[in-house]
Amino acid sequence: ARGAPAAAAELLEHAIAKTQPEDVNARAVRTVSAAGALILVGDRRKARSLLEVATTPLGPGPLRSDVLALLSELVAGDAEGGEKRRALIEQSLREAGQDARRRAEALLRLDIWERSQDRLADALDAARAAVALAEEVDDEYLLARALTRQVDLEVLLGLAKDPPAHFRRALELDQKLRIDPYLGPRSMLAVCLVRAGRVDEARPLLLLQHARALEEGNEDARTWLCLFLAELEWLAGRWSDSAG
């Protein structure tokens, strides 16, 4: 909460070490938390190692769904990493069973995978299904994230003409909940505005999110926001700013 995810990861690793080996469920819960903190600080290798260790003793079910879901974010650099990622997401979705929150989380990861394959209509189907599940369980944080994905794709596919208006509900939720600065509503609205050539409207949104990522020690988000800002300034013709 105070912007020190590295310290959080260290404490969580101590918690894992203090957990009895036979208490595999507690170890899995703490491992997912630790891996999430490690991803924030950019230590994806250690996060993956922890998750792979946690997967082995777990039987099929919701807890293994959490481990597999997070692990799916860390295999893209492998040989055939795309297909491995897809397989992990699908397994996570199956093992979530009837747990609506976990199913929605898996569908949001499926949305990202489908985008990477340029299957935007399939990605939109996944995002809309995640929205429906988030509304079913009345989880505003999950709903804000799912809505962001849905409206971003609808703008991208030409189904919505005014990005700020289309993002309004997600932005209202973000005002209250402060969604992740990388894939949150403000960043994704900014990306939509950049695509439309409205770079002067997008710049303050991305700068605000970049400052927030720095404040929170979120190196993963900061890396992506730097990429978005570099593209924005390149398109704006401010090439020295883009290179910086």
Legacy VTK file of the C-alpha trace (Angstrom):
# vtk DataFile Version 3.0
C-alpha trace
ASCII
DATASET POLYDATA
POINTS 244 float
0.000 0.000 0.000
2.924 2.400 0.599
4.569 1.583 -2.727
7.137 -0.968 -1.571
6.306 -4.197 -3.409
9.894 -5.473 -3.052
9.563 -5.378 0.742
6.138 -7.018 0.445
7.597 -9.813 -1.692
10.376 -10.422 0.833
7.898 -10.645 3.716
5.649 -12.979 1.754
8.586 -15.242 0.942
9.341 -15.415 4.682
5.693 -16.334 5.255
5.983 -19.173 2.716
9.132 -20.445 4.431
7.308 -20.463 7.786
4.354 -22.430 6.388
4.292 -26.162 7.096
5.093 -28.141 3.902
1.962 -30.275 4.298
-0.267 -27.170 4.350
-0.216 -26.950 0.558
-3.292 -24.737 0.335
-1.854 -22.037 2.602
1.457 -22.222 0.737
-0.363 -21.764 -2.583
-2.261 -18.695 -1.362
0.928 -17.077 -0.050
2.852 -18.031 -3.173
0.322 -16.314 -5.450
0.604 -13.156 -3.322
4.407 -13.280 -3.346
4.563 -13.899 -7.095
2.219 -10.969 -7.724
4.513 -8.666 -5.739
7.591 -9.989 -7.562
5.968 -9.303 -10.928
5.366 -5.700 -9.862
9.075 -5.188 -9.178
10.074 -6.916 -12.416
11.474 -10.157 -10.959
9.473 -12.436 -13.191
12.014 -15.281 -13.027
11.677 -15.702 -9.263
7.887 -15.321 -9.497
7.762 -18.156 -12.014
10.004 -20.379 -9.915
7.763 -19.952 -6.861
4.611 -20.694 -8.851
6.055 -23.806 -10.485
7.018 -25.181 -7.068
3.540 -24.450 -5.720
1.771 -26.162 -8.627
3.259 -29.634 -8.099
1.579 -30.659 -4.805
-1.767 -29.015 -5.549
-4.678 -31.086 -6.760
-7.103 -29.764 -9.380
-9.360 -26.992 -8.144
-9.753 -23.250 -7.515
-6.417 -22.725 -5.744
-4.474 -24.363 -8.567
-6.525 -22.213 -10.939
-5.018 -19.128 -9.243
-1.480 -20.481 -9.577
-1.927 -21.466 -13.224
-3.531 -18.134 -14.092
-0.582 -16.148 -12.780
1.919 -18.588 -14.268
0.352 -18.034 -17.691
1.675 -14.458 -17.619
5.271 -15.646 -17.284
5.774 -18.172 -20.097
5.529 -15.950 -23.164
9.312 -15.968 -23.711
9.492 -19.778 -23.878
9.701 -21.767 -27.098
6.064 -22.078 -28.161
5.309 -19.738 -25.275
2.106 -18.474 -26.866
0.547 -21.912 -27.031
1.810 -22.745 -23.546
0.201 -19.573 -22.265
-3.097 -20.459 -23.942
-3.010 -23.978 -22.446
-2.404 -22.621 -18.935
-5.259 -20.129 -19.272
-7.656 -22.819 -20.475
-6.617 -25.142 -17.642
-7.088 -22.297 -15.155
-10.581 -21.696 -16.560
-11.505 -25.381 -16.218
-10.171 -25.649 -12.680
-12.016 -22.503 -11.602
-15.164 -24.634 -11.843
-18.258 -22.584 -10.980
-16.291 -19.867 -9.180
-17.444 -16.776 -11.086
-14.583 -14.521 -9.951
-11.912 -16.996 -10.956
-13.626 -17.672 -14.272
-13.713 -13.937 -14.965
-9.993 -13.609 -14.156
-9.191 -16.454 -16.561
-11.356 -14.871 -19.261
-9.501 -11.563 -18.912
-6.245 -13.426 -19.523
-7.846 -15.186 -22.487
-8.833 -11.772 -23.858
-5.175 -10.667 -23.812
-4.064 -13.882 -25.505
-6.683 -13.534 -28.251
-5.525 -9.961 -28.859
-1.957 -11.220 -29.288
-3.254 -13.488 -32.067
-5.165 -10.605 -33.741
-8.478 -12.313 -32.949
-10.171 -9.201 -31.652
-13.747 -10.473 -32.010
-12.863 -13.519 -29.880
-11.132 -11.240 -27.369
-14.295 -9.130 -27.154
-16.399 -12.229 -26.489
-14.082 -13.127 -23.583
-14.163 -9.587 -22.177
-17.954 -9.395 -22.367
-18.268 -12.760 -20.618
-15.946 -11.458 -17.868
-18.133 -8.355 -17.470
-21.236 -10.517 -17.054
-19.517 -12.635 -14.377
-18.262 -9.556 -12.527
-21.782 -8.142 -12.471
-23.110 -11.506 -11.301
-20.885 -11.476 -8.206
-21.205 -7.682 -7.719
-17.426 -7.163 -7.641
-16.765 -3.544 -8.634
-12.982 -3.902 -8.891
-13.298 -6.884 -11.223
-16.076 -5.125 -13.132
-13.945 -2.019 -13.695
-11.121 -4.104 -15.150
-13.444 -6.184 -17.344
-15.338 -3.114 -18.574
-12.052 -1.465 -19.500
-11.126 -4.416 -21.701
-14.575 -4.535 -23.274
-14.844 -0.840 -24.139
-11.246 -0.687 -25.372
-12.006 -3.467 -27.845
-15.307 -1.894 -28.870
-13.508 1.353 -29.674
-10.755 -0.547 -31.504
-13.323 -2.446 -33.588
-15.203 0.732 -34.489
-18.263 -0.110 -32.380
-17.986 3.136 -30.398
-17.272 6.577 -31.829
-16.431 8.679 -28.741
-13.778 7.003 -26.546
-14.122 9.281 -23.455
-17.895 8.798 -23.375
-17.590 5.050 -23.884
-15.094 4.758 -21.015
-17.226 6.832 -18.624
-18.519 4.001 -16.411
-15.089 2.379 -16.108
-13.515 5.763 -15.285
-16.096 6.385 -12.554
-15.238 3.037 -10.976
-11.515 3.774 -11.300
-11.950 7.080 -9.473
-13.121 5.122 -6.451
-11.017 1.954 -6.748
-7.678 2.952 -8.408
-7.246 0.141 -10.912
-3.746 -0.986 -11.971
-2.025 1.914 -13.779
-1.020 -0.215 -16.797
-4.314 -1.808 -17.851
-6.610 0.568 -15.981
-9.282 2.735 -17.639
-7.180 5.902 -17.887
-4.287 4.151 -19.617
-6.519 2.261 -22.019
-8.529 5.393 -22.827
-5.228 7.140 -23.555
-4.208 4.309 -25.903
-7.538 4.662 -27.744
-6.977 8.418 -28.064
-3.453 7.847 -29.406
-4.853 5.456 -32.027
-7.258 8.233 -33.063
-4.423 10.778 -33.326
-5.657 12.728 -30.271
-2.226 12.749 -28.645
-2.656 16.013 -26.704
-5.651 14.513 -24.885
-3.818 11.248 -24.219
-0.556 12.720 -22.883
-1.787 13.968 -19.452
-3.545 10.655 -18.806
-0.394 8.637 -19.473
1.845 11.026 -17.530
-0.486 10.759 -14.537
-0.427 6.956 -14.674
3.356 6.914 -15.116
3.774 9.083 -12.013
1.469 6.763 -10.109
3.430 3.667 -11.177
6.637 5.319 -9.913
4.974 6.230 -6.617
3.734 2.671 -6.119
7.011 0.992 -7.110
5.221 -0.786 -9.954
8.059 -1.399 -12.411
5.975 -3.693 -14.598
3.381 -0.969 -15.210
6.045 1.738 -15.572
7.764 -0.207 -18.362
4.573 -0.448 -20.390
3.626 3.183 -19.755
7.059 4.294 -20.971
6.392 2.367 -24.174
2.987 4.047 -24.596
4.507 7.485 -23.969
7.351 6.854 -26.407
4.864 5.943 -29.134
2.729 8.992 -28.319
5.645 11.444 -28.549
6.920 9.803 -31.732
3.502 10.266 -33.340
3.405 13.836 -32.055
6.736 14.531 -33.763
8.523 15.171 -30.456
11.274 12.684 -31.239
13.730 13.716 -28.558
11.015 13.230 -25.926
10.167 9.869 -27.483
13.802 8.714 -27.248
14.062 9.903 -23.629
LINES 1 245
244 0 1 2 3 4 5 6 7 8 9 10 11 12 13 14 15 16 17 18 19 20 21 22 23 24 25 26 27 28 29 30 31 32 33 34 35 36 37 38 39 40 41 42 43 44 45 46 47 48 49 50 51 52 53 54 55 56 57 58 59 60 61 62 63 64 65 66 67 68 69 70 71 72 73 74 75 76 77 78 79 80 81 82 83 84 85 86 87 88 89 90 91 92 93 94 95 96 97 98 99 100 101 102 103 104 105 106 107 108 109 110 111 112 113 114 115 116 117 118 119 120 121 122 123 124 125 126 127 128 129 130 131 132 133 134 135 136 137 138 139 140 141 142 143 144 145 146 147 148 149 150 151 152 153 154 155 156 157 158 159 160 161 162 163 164 165 166 167 168 169 170 171 172 173 174 175 176 177 178 179 180 181 182 183 184 185 186 187 188 189 190 191 192 193 194 195 196 197 198 199 200 201 202 203 204 205 206 207 208 209 210 211 212 213 214 215 216 217 218 219 220 221 222 223 224 225 226 227 228 229 230 231 232 233 234 235 236 237 238 239 240 241 242 243
